[in-house]
Amino acid sequence: MNKKSGIRAAIFFAVTLAMITAPSSIRAGEPVFPDNKAAGDAIQGALFAEVQHDGARQSEDDGQRLEPWKVAMISAVLPGYGQVYNGAIWKVPILYGLLGYFGYRAFDYNDSYKEFRDKYAQDPDGPDASYFQEERDRYQEKRNQQFLFLALAYLAGIVDAYVDAHLYDFDTISEEGISSVYGPEEPYPSVSVSLRF
């Protein structure tokens, strides 16, 4: 960092600090919100999102949708079920691809581990014994690592199914879209986001 950029950074920091700590132009006796209640309600409506409870849709979905923990339990028995149930079918090939890859590598390393284990067991004092022992230990470590990755991919599929089932109704924000908020007396158009739970 050269001297000019250091000076510029110091000036920028000083100006920013002065702007943040500058006294406010609002005095203690002045009202912050307008006297008109409609204008105040419109400002408050624009600042805070409305939360609407849609009982009809929720009761309809409660009868048809499985509980998230049930989706997770079925996904534990049948990997990929939760992704299909939640409409994320594109995740199924990824999940099975990871499970297949890590499973194949784990069993391949296990075969190599057994081969070098048997060679070492046949002649533990032979000239190649140290090589067989090193290769046995190396393939054992790789095998264990692949089994760990396999277990993590399996658990990730279950967790993904649970989270997607739990957040199924969360996309109603996009269905609700943008609404206008109006005061009781005069319309003051503003933008807010409506959420349904």
C-alpha positions in Angstrom: 0.0 0.0 0.0 1.6 3.3 -1.1 1.5 6.6 0.7 -1.3 8.2 -1.5 -3.7 5.3 -1.0 -3.0 5.4 2.7 -3.9 9.1 2.9 -7.0 8.5 0.8 -8.1 5.7 3.1 -7.5 7.9 6.2 -9.5 10.8 4.7 -12.4 8.4 3.7 -12.4 6.9 7.2 -12.4 10.4 8.8 -15.3 11.7 6.6 -17.3 8.5 7.3 -16.7 8.8 11.0 -17.8 12.5 11.0 -21.0 11.6 9.1 -21.9 8.9 11.5 -21.2 10.9 14.7 -22.7 14.2 13.4 -25.6 15.5 15.6 -29.0 14.8 14.2 -31.2 17.7 12.9 -34.2 16.4 14.8 -34.7 18.0 18.2 -36.2 16.3 21.2 -39.5 18.2 21.0 -40.2 17.7 17.2 -42.5 14.8 16.2 -40.8 12.3 13.9 -44.0 10.9 12.3 -46.6 13.1 10.6 -49.6 14.2 12.6 -52.0 12.6 10.1 -52.8 9.1 11.3 -53.4 7.8 7.8 -49.9 8.8 6.8 -48.4 7.3 9.9 -50.3 4.0 9.3 -49.1 4.0 5.6 -45.5 4.5 6.7 -45.7 1.8 9.3 -47.3 -0.6 6.8 -44.6 0.1 4.3 -41.9 -0.5 6.8 -43.2 -3.8 8.4 -44.2 -6.8 6.4 -47.7 -8.1 7.0 -48.0 -11.7 8.2 -51.3 -13.3 7.1 -52.4 -16.7 8.2 -54.3 -18.6 5.6 -56.2 -21.3 7.6 -58.0 -22.8 4.6 -54.8 -23.6 2.7 -53.0 -24.8 5.8 -55.7 -27.2 6.8 -56.0 -28.5 3.2 -52.2 -29.1 3.1 -52.1 -30.6 6.6 -54.4 -33.5 5.5 -52.4 -34.3 2.3 -48.8 -33.6 3.3 -46.7 -35.9 5.4 -44.9 -34.6 8.5 -41.2 -33.7 7.8 -39.9 -36.4 10.2 -42.0 -39.0 8.4 -40.5 -38.0 5.1 -37.0 -38.2 6.7 -37.7 -41.7 8.1 -38.9 -43.0 4.7 -35.8 -41.4 3.1 -33.6 -43.2 5.6 -35.1 -46.5 4.3 -35.4 -45.5 0.7 -32.8 -42.8 -0.3 -34.2 -40.3 -2.7 -37.8 -40.7 -1.6 -37.9 -37.3 0.1 -36.5 -35.5 -2.9 -39.2 -37.1 -5.2 -41.9 -36.3 -2.6 -40.9 -32.7 -2.3 -40.7 -32.2 -6.0 -36.9 -31.9 -6.3 -36.5 -34.9 -8.6 -33.3 -33.4 -10.1 -31.5 -34.1 -6.8 -32.1 -37.9 -7.0 -29.4 -38.5 -9.7 -26.9 -36.4 -7.7 -27.7 -38.3 -4.5 -27.4 -41.7 -6.1 -24.3 -40.6 -8.0 -22.6 -39.7 -4.8 -23.7 -42.8 -3.0 -22.6 -45.0 -5.9 -19.3 -43.3 -6.3 -18.3 -43.4 -2.7 -19.6 -46.9 -2.3 -17.7 -48.2 -5.3 -14.5 -46.5 -4.1 -14.9 -47.8 -0.6 -15.3 -51.4 -1.8 -12.5 -51.1 -4.3 -10.1 -49.8 -1.6 -11.4 -52.6 0.7 -10.4 -55.2 -1.9 -6.9 -53.7 -2.2 -6.7 -53.6 1.6 -7.5 -57.3 1.9 -5.0 -58.2 -0.8 -2.1 -56.4 1.0 -3.3 -57.7 4.4 -3.2 -61.2 3.2 0.3 -60.8 1.6 1.6 -59.3 4.8 0.0 -62.1 6.9 1.7 -64.8 4.7 5.2 -63.5 5.3 5.4 -60.8 8.1 9.2 -61.1 8.3 9.9 -61.2 4.5 11.8 -58.6 2.5 8.6 -57.0 1.2 6.8 -57.1 4.6 7.2 -53.3 5.3 5.9 -52.4 1.8 2.9 -54.7 2.3 2.2 -53.2 5.7 2.4 -49.6 4.4 0.1 -50.4 1.5 -2.3 -52.2 3.8 -2.5 -49.3 6.1 -2.8 -46.8 3.2 -5.7 -48.7 1.6 -7.3 -49.1 5.0 -7.2 -45.4 5.6 -8.6 -44.7 2.1 -11.4 -47.3 2.6 -12.4 -45.8 5.9 -12.4 -42.3 4.4 -14.7 -43.4 1.5 -17.1 -45.1 3.9 -17.2 -41.8 5.9 -18.1 -39.9 2.7 -20.7 -42.5 1.9 -22.3 -42.1 5.3 -22.2 -38.3 5.0 -23.9 -38.4 1.5 -26.5 -40.7 2.9 -27.2 -38.4 5.9 -27.2 -35.3 3.6 -30.0 -36.9 1.6 -32.1 -37.5 4.7 -31.4 -33.9 6.0 -32.3 -32.4 2.6 -35.5 -34.4 2.5 -36.5 -33.2 6.0 -35.6 -29.5 5.4 -37.4 -29.5 2.0 -40.5 -31.0 3.6 -40.3 -28.6 6.5 -40.0 -25.6 4.2 -42.7 -26.7 1.7 -45.0 -23.8 2.4 -42.2 -21.3 2.5 -42.5 -20.6 -1.2 -45.9 -18.9 -0.7 -44.0 -15.6 -0.5 -43.5 -15.7 -4.2 -47.2 -16.7 -4.7 -48.3 -13.7 -2.6 -46.2 -11.3 -4.5 -46.2 -7.6 -3.9 -49.2 -5.9 -2.4 -50.2 -2.3 -1.8 -50.9 -0.9 1.7 -53.4 1.9 2.0 -54.2 4.1 5.0 -57.8 4.3 6.2 -58.5 7.8 4.9 -56.4 8.6 1.9 -54.6 6.0 -0.2 -50.8 6.1 0.2 -49.4 3.4 -2.2 -46.5 1.6 -0.9 -44.8 -1.8 -1.3 -44.8 -4.6 1.3 -44.3 -8.4 1.3 -47.0 -10.6 2.7 -46.1 -13.9 4.3 -48.4 -16.9 4.9 -47.8 -19.4 7.7 
